[in-house]
Amino acid sequence: MNENNVTTKVNDRSQHGMWSSKMLFVLAAVGSAVGLGNIWKFPYMMAEQGGGAFFLIYLICIALIGFPVMAAEIMVGREGRMSPVNSILKLAREHNRSKSWSLMGWAGVVGGVVILSFYAVIAGWIMFYIWRMFSGEFTGIEAAASGEKLDAFLANPWQILLWFSIFIAIVVFFVARGVNKGLELAIRICMPLLFVLLIVMLIYGVAQGGFMDSVRYMFDFDFSKMTWETPVAAMGHAFFTLSIGMGAIMAYGAYMPREGSVKSAVGIIIVIDTLVAIVAGLAIFSIVFAMNMETTQKVGLLFVTAPTAFGNLPLGAIFGGLFFLFVGFAAFTSGISLTEPAIAYFVEKFKTSRVKIAVAIGVITWVLGLLSVLSFNLLKEFPFNSENWNFFEIFDKATTYFLLPVVGLIIAVFVGWFLPWDRVRKGLEIQSDLAWNIWIVAIRFVAPISILVVFAFSFHEKFIAPFLGG
């Protein structure tokens, strides 16, 4: 009896290591989910598409799509205790399903490397801006001059390459050390600091006097801004913000302790991820409105408007540096999660050291990332289609509008339709019949149909139409 218990415990551990506690898993998953898009894209989407009305739709989408699919990913990872490829393959074989299902694990391996190859370019910019802000370079600067500084930086491929390479090297260093000495160490350091810096930035933003303007900008119910595209945008962001379809959450789930509840962990992750996005938006827009500056989207807000706003406020150099440090931590924790599906698989495949595989994956990512580095200068006008997309844009859109939704859809179908319900329910530890019935309807019908709607619309509008010239 005791020997069988010992054997079960040994077999229920991943060869790559285990998170020390459920909370470490939650923090790691939050670190994977909280990224650059949370900090400026989500608040901007709320403001531009109905404020509180958009937020309400988003919460519904999180409950009906994000929760069930994320829970399914974590459950598959924890039941398999291996890389996404082999975890899916193990469950498929156990229940006499085709081994072709493991292709969705492969999509996570490839997707993680591709996403990191361009994500690390922006992360490199952030690292550079941490130093620039703390140095006082933007003190008293005007928006036009701030924009010129960004343009000059982007025009120099060697500068972008340097910071891109530094970020990749840091990611490789930590992931090479394994789950406990690498990933967990990074999470233990970065996540508490990220939360502390977020609160500091919010307090600073409130002190500057633009907080209520920020609240109105993000949360006012403005139905005139809503169109039929609003629910699609809400569904899309609910899906992408949780890192669903990248394999990262499934890989992290393989290291989750058995005593941790999947459903409660997913709930905590979703709440923290949403709160970080909201608080970050309130903090940065409070500062922007305090300076009576126009809000802009994406790169403009982060690398032009924010430095200008901080540069013209008391102690702006210090708090501006802290802001970019906060963004840098978010980029780093997302970056390390993107490599894990590939590293875990190839360690299992070749039975070699994690260090060798991490370095190899890092080199491959670095080489592929050169195309994105050059997309802002030497290859800036590469004519991919009617809108002159460069390599950075094609990688971004191919993963965002094709790869991730397809993988998320397949996960929902695999777990909802091809795994035994008793195995799934046991893995999710759902006791209530009502909760189970709601979850199974969501994973079998609501989530797949919703993902198909988002995929069909966004893929056509963002990927097919530009190539057709219309």
C-alpha positions in Angstrom: 0.0 0.0 0.0 2.7 2.4 1.0 4.8 1.4 -2.0 2.0 2.0 -4.4 1.4 5.4 -2.9 5.1 6.3 -3.3 5.0 5.1 -6.9 2.0 7.2 -7.7 3.6 10.3 -6.2 6.8 9.7 -8.3 4.8 9.2 -11.5 2.8 12.3 -10.7 5.8 14.6 -10.9 7.2 16.2 -14.1 10.8 15.3 -15.0 11.4 19.0 -15.4 10.5 19.9 -11.8 7.5 21.1 -9.9 6.3 24.5 -8.6 6.9 24.7 -4.9 3.3 25.6 -4.3 0.0 26.4 -5.9 0.6 30.1 -5.4 3.9 29.9 -7.3 2.0 28.3 -10.2 -0.6 31.0 -10.1 2.1 33.7 -10.1 3.8 32.0 -13.0 0.6 31.8 -15.0 -0.2 35.4 -14.2 3.3 36.4 -15.3 2.7 34.6 -18.6 -0.7 36.2 -19.1 0.3 39.8 -18.0 2.2 41.2 -20.9 2.7 44.3 -23.0 -0.8 44.2 -24.4 -2.4 44.4 -20.9 -0.6 47.6 -20.1 -1.8 49.8 -23.1 -4.0 47.8 -25.4 -6.7 46.7 -23.0 -7.3 50.2 -21.4 -7.3 51.7 -24.9 -9.8 49.2 -26.2 -12.1 49.9 -23.2 -12.1 53.6 -23.9 -12.5 53.3 -27.6 -15.3 50.7 -27.7 -17.8 51.7 -25.0 -15.9 51.9 -21.7 -17.9 50.1 -19.0 -20.2 48.5 -21.6 -17.1 46.9 -23.3 -15.8 45.8 -19.9 -19.1 44.1 -19.1 -19.0 42.2 -22.4 -15.3 41.3 -21.8 -16.1 39.8 -18.4 -18.9 37.7 -20.0 -16.4 36.5 -22.6 -13.8 35.7 -20.0 -16.3 33.6 -18.1 -17.7 31.7 -21.1 -14.5 31.4 -23.2 -11.3 32.2 -21.3 -12.2 30.3 -18.1 -13.2 26.9 -19.7 -10.4 26.9 -22.3 -7.7 27.9 -19.8 -8.9 25.3 -17.4 -8.8 22.7 -20.2 -5.1 23.6 -21.0 -4.0 23.4 -17.4 -5.8 20.1 -16.8 -4.2 18.5 -19.9 -0.8 19.7 -18.7 -1.3 18.4 -15.1 -2.6 15.1 -16.3 0.2 14.6 -18.8 3.1 15.9 -16.6 5.2 16.5 -19.8 5.6 19.0 -22.5 2.4 20.1 -24.3 3.2 17.8 -27.2 3.7 14.7 -25.1 1.0 15.5 -22.6 -1.6 15.6 -25.4 -0.1 12.5 -27.0 -0.2 10.6 -23.6 -3.9 11.4 -23.1 -4.8 10.6 -26.7 -3.1 7.2 -26.5 -4.7 6.4 -23.1 -8.2 7.0 -24.6 -7.6 5.5 -28.0 -7.5 8.8 -29.9 -5.4 9.7 -32.9 -1.8 10.8 -32.1 -2.4 13.6 -34.6 -3.9 15.6 -31.7 -0.4 16.2 -30.6 0.0 18.6 -33.5 -1.7 21.3 -31.4 1.2 20.9 -28.9 3.6 21.3 -31.8 1.8 24.5 -32.7 2.5 25.8 -29.2 6.2 24.9 -29.6 6.5 26.8 -33.0 4.2 29.6 -31.9 6.2 30.3 -28.7 9.4 30.6 -30.6 7.9 32.8 -33.3 6.1 35.1 -30.8 9.2 35.5 -28.7 11.3 36.4 -31.8 9.3 39.6 -32.3 8.1 40.1 -28.7 11.8 40.3 -27.6 12.4 43.2 -30.0 9.8 45.4 -28.2 11.1 44.1 -24.8 14.6 45.3 -25.9 13.2 48.7 -26.5 11.7 48.7 -23.0 15.1 47.8 -21.5 16.7 50.7 -23.4 14.0 53.1 -22.2 14.4 52.1 -18.6 18.0 53.4 -18.8 16.9 56.5 -20.8 14.2 57.5 -18.3 16.4 57.1 -15.2 19.1 59.1 -16.9 16.8 62.1 -17.1 17.0 62.2 -20.9 13.3 63.1 -21.2 13.2 65.8 -18.6 11.2 68.8 -19.9 10.9 67.2 -23.4 8.1 67.9 -25.8 6.1 65.3 -27.7 7.7 66.1 -31.0 11.2 65.7 -29.7 10.2 62.5 -27.9 9.0 61.1 -31.2 12.2 62.1 -32.9 14.2 60.2 -30.3 12.1 57.1 -30.9 12.6 57.4 -34.7 16.3 57.8 -34.3 16.5 54.7 -32.2 14.5 52.6 -34.6 16.6 53.8 -37.6 19.7 52.3 -35.9 19.6 48.5 -36.4 22.7 48.0 -34.2 21.0 49.6 -31.2 17.9 47.5 -31.6 19.9 44.4 -32.1 22.0 45.0 -28.9 19.0 45.3 -26.6 17.1 42.5 -28.4 20.1 40.3 -27.8 20.4 41.2 -24.2 16.8 40.4 -23.5 17.1 37.0 -25.3 20.2 36.2 -23.3 18.5 37.0 -20.0 15.5 34.8 -20.9 17.8 31.9 -21.9 19.8 32.2 -18.7 16.8 31.8 -16.4 15.0 29.1 -18.4 18.2 27.1 -18.7 18.3 26.8 -14.9 15.1 24.7 -14.8 11.7 25.1 -13.1 12.9 25.7 -9.5 16.2 27.4 -9.9 15.3 29.4 -13.0 11.6 29.9 -13.7 10.5 29.9 -10.1 13.4 32.2 -9.1 12.4 34.7 -11.8 8.8 34.6 -10.7 9.7 35.0 -7.0 11.7 38.1 -7.9 9.7 39.7 -10.7 6.0 39.3 -9.7 6.2 40.9 -6.2 8.2 43.8 -7.6 5.7 44.1 -10.5 2.8 44.4 -8.1 4.7 46.9 -5.9 5.6 49.0 -8.9 2.1 48.9 -10.2 0.7 50.3 -6.9 3.5 52.9 -6.7 2.6 54.1 -10.3 -1.1 54.3 -9.4 -0.4 56.4 -6.3 1.8 58.7 -8.4 -0.8 59.0 -11.1 -3.5 59.9 -8.5 -1.2 62.5 -7.0 -0.8 64.2 -10.4 -4.6 65.0 -10.5 -5.7 63.1 -13.6 -7.2 60.0 -11.9 -10.9 60.9 -12.3 -10.4 61.7 -16.0 -8.7 58.4 -16.4 -11.7 56.6 -14.7 -14.2 58.4 -17.0 -12.0 57.7 -20.1 -12.0 53.9 -19.3 -15.3 53.2 -17.6 -18.0 55.6 -18.8 -20.8 53.7 -20.5 -20.7 55.2 -24.0 -23.0 53.1 -26.2 -22.4 55.4 -29.2 -18.9 53.9 -29.5 -20.2 50.3 -29.7 -20.7 48.6 -33.0 -21.2 45.0 -34.0 -17.4 44.6 -33.9 -17.3 45.4 -30.1 -18.3 41.8 -28.9 -15.8 40.4 -31.4 -13.1 42.6 -30.0 -14.0 41.7 -26.5 -14.0 38.0 -27.3 -10.7 38.3 -29.1 -9.0 40.0 -26.2 -10.5 37.7 -23.6 -8.9 34.8 -25.6 -5.5 36.3 -26.2 -4.9 38.1 -22.9 -4.7 34.7 -21.0 -1.9 33.3 -23.2 -4.3 30.6 -24.5 -3.1 28.6 -27.5 0.6 29.2 -26.9 1.3 26.0 -24.9 2.8 28.0 -22.1 -0.1 27.6 -19.7 -0.2 23.9 -20.5 3.5 23.5 -19.9 3.2 25.4 -16.6 0.2 23.2 -15.7 2.5 20.1 -16.0 4.4 21.5 -13.0 1.4 22.3 -10.9 1.1 20.4 -7.6 -1.7 17.9 -7.4 -3.2 19.5 -4.3 -3.9 22.7 -6.1 -7.4 23.1 -7.6 -7.4 23.9 -11.3 -10.7 25.8 -11.3 -9.7 28.0 -8.3 -6.3 28.7 -9.8 -7.9 29.8 -13.1 -10.2 32.1 -11.3 -7.4 33.7 -9.4 -5.3 34.1 -12.5 -8.2 35.7 -14.4 -9.0 38.1 -11.6 -5.3 39.2 -11.2 -4.7 39.5 -14.9 -7.8 41.8 -15.3 -6.9 43.9 -12.2 -3.4 44.4 -13.4 -4.7 45.6 -16.8 -7.2 48.0 -15.2 -4.8 49.4 -12.6 -2.0 49.9 -15.2 -4.5 51.7 -17.5 -5.7 54.0 -14.6 -2.1 54.7 -13.6 -0.7 55.6 -17.1 -3.8 57.5 -18.3 -3.9 59.5 -15.0 -0.4 60.8 -15.8 -1.3 61.4 -19.5 -4.4 63.4 -18.6 -2.6 65.3 -15.9 -0.4 66.7 -18.7 -3.5 67.3 -21.0 -1.9 65.0 -23.6 -3.8 63.2 -26.3 -4.0 59.4 -25.9 -2.5 57.4 -28.7 -2.4 53.7 -29.4 0.3 51.1 -29.0 3.9 52.2 -29.7 3.0 55.9 -29.6 1.5 55.7 -26.1 4.3 53.7 -24.6 7.4 55.2 -26.2 6.4 58.8 -27.1 3.4 59.9 -24.9 4.5 58.3 -21.6 8.1 59.5 -21.7 6.9 63.0 -22.5 4.3 63.0 -19.7 6.8 61.7 -17.1 9.5 64.0 -18.3 7.4 67.0 -17.5 6.2 66.0 -14.0 7.9 66.3 -10.6 10.3 63.3 -10.0 9.4 62.2 -13.5 12.8 60.7 -14.3 12.5 58.4 -11.3 8.9 57.4 -11.7 9.2 57.1 -15.5 12.1 54.7 -15.0 10.1 52.7 -12.5 7.2 52.6 -15.0 9.4 51.1 -17.7 10.9 48.8 -15.1 7.3 47.6 -14.4 6.6 47.0 -18.1 10.0 45.3 -18.4 9.1 42.8 -15.7 5.8 42.0 -17.4 7.6 41.5 -20.7 10.2 39.2 -19.1 7.8 36.9 -17.3 5.8 36.5 -20.5 9.1 35.9 -22.4 10.3 33.0 -20.2 6.9 31.3 -20.6 7.0 31.4 -24.4 10.2 29.2 -24.4 9.0 26.5 -22.0 6.9 24.4 -24.4 9.8 24.0 -26.9 12.5 23.5 -24.2 10.4 20.9 -22.3 9.7 18.9 -25.5 13.2 18.8 -26.8 14.6 17.8 -23.4 12.2 14.9 -23.4 13.0 14.1 -27.1 16.8 14.1 -27.0 17.3 13.2 -23.3 20.0 15.9 -23.0 20.6 18.8 -20.7 18.2 21.7 -20.4 21.1 24.1 -20.7 22.0 22.9 -24.2 18.4 22.9 -25.4 17.8 26.4 -23.9 20.8 27.8 -25.7 19.8 26.2 -29.0 16.2 27.6 -28.7 17.7 30.9 -27.8 19.9 30.9 -30.9 17.0 29.9 -33.2 14.8 32.6 -31.7 17.6 35.2 -32.1 18.2 34.3 -35.8 14.5 34.5 -36.6 14.2 37.7 -34.6 16.7 39.4 -36.9 13.9 39.8 -39.4 11.9 41.7 -36.9 14.9 43.8 -35.8 15.4 44.9 -39.4 11.7 45.5 -40.0 12.0 49.0 -38.4 14.9 50.1 -40.6 16.6 48.2 -43.5 13.5 46.1 -44.2 10.9 48.7 -43.2 9.1 48.9 -46.5 9.2 45.2 -47.4 6.2 44.8 -49.7 4.4 41.8 -48.2 1.0 42.9 -49.3 -1.2 45.9 -50.2 -0.5 47.5 -46.8 3.3 47.0 -47.0 3.6 44.8 -43.9 7.1 44.1 -42.8 8.3 40.9 -41.2 7.5 42.1 -37.6 3.9 42.7 -38.7 3.5 39.4 -40.5 4.8 37.4 -37.6 2.5 39.3 -35.2 -0.6 38.9 -37.3 0.0 35.3 -38.3 0.3 34.2 -34.7 -2.4 36.5 -33.3 -5.1 36.0 -35.9 -4.3 32.5 -37.1 -2.2 30.2 -34.9 -3.5 31.0 -31.4 -7.2 30.9 -32.2 -6.8 27.6 -34.1 -4.9 26.0 -31.3 -7.4 27.3 -28.7 -10.3 25.9 -30.8 -8.6 22.5 -31.1 -8.0 22.3 -27.3 -11.7 23.0 -26.7 -12.7 20.3 -29.1 -10.2 17.8 -27.9 -11.1 18.1 -24.2 -14.8 18.7 -24.7 -15.5 16.0 -27.3 -12.7 13.5 -27.3 -11.8 12.9 -23.7 -14.0 10.9 -21.3 -16.1 13.2 -19.1 -15.2 11.3 -15.9 -11.5 11.9 -16.6 -12.0 15.5 -17.3 -14.2 16.2 -14.3 -11.8 14.4 -12.0 -8.9 16.4 -13.4 -10.8 19.7 -13.0 -12.1 18.6 -9.5 -15.5 20.0 -10.2 -17.9 18.7 -7.5 -21.1 20.5 -8.2 -23.3 19.1 -11.0 -24.5 22.5 -11.9 -21.0 23.9 -12.3 -20.0 20.8 -14.3 -22.9 21.2 -16.7 -22.1 24.9 -17.2 -18.5 24.1 -17.9 -19.2 21.2 -20.3 -21.6 23.4 -22.3 -19.1 26.2 -22.4 -16.2 24.0 -23.5 -18.2 22.0 -26.1 -20.4 24.7 -27.6 -19.9 28.3 -26.4 -16.1 28.5 -26.6 -15.7 26.7 -30.0 -18.4 28.7 -31.7 -17.2 32.0 -30.2 -13.6 31.3 -31.2 -14.7 30.5 -34.7 -16.6 33.8 -34.9 -13.5 35.7 -33.7 -11.2 33.8 -36.0 -13.4 34.2 -39.1 -13.8 37.9 -38.6 -10.3 38.9 -37.5 -8.4 36.5 -39.8 -10.3 37.9 -42.8 -10.0 41.6 -41.8 -6.4 41.5 -40.6 -4.8 38.8 -42.7 -6.7 37.9 -45.9 -8.0 41.3 -46.9 -4.6 43.1 -46.8 -3.1 40.4 -49.1 -6.0 40.8 -51.5 -5.6 44.5 -51.5 -9.0 45.3 -50.0 
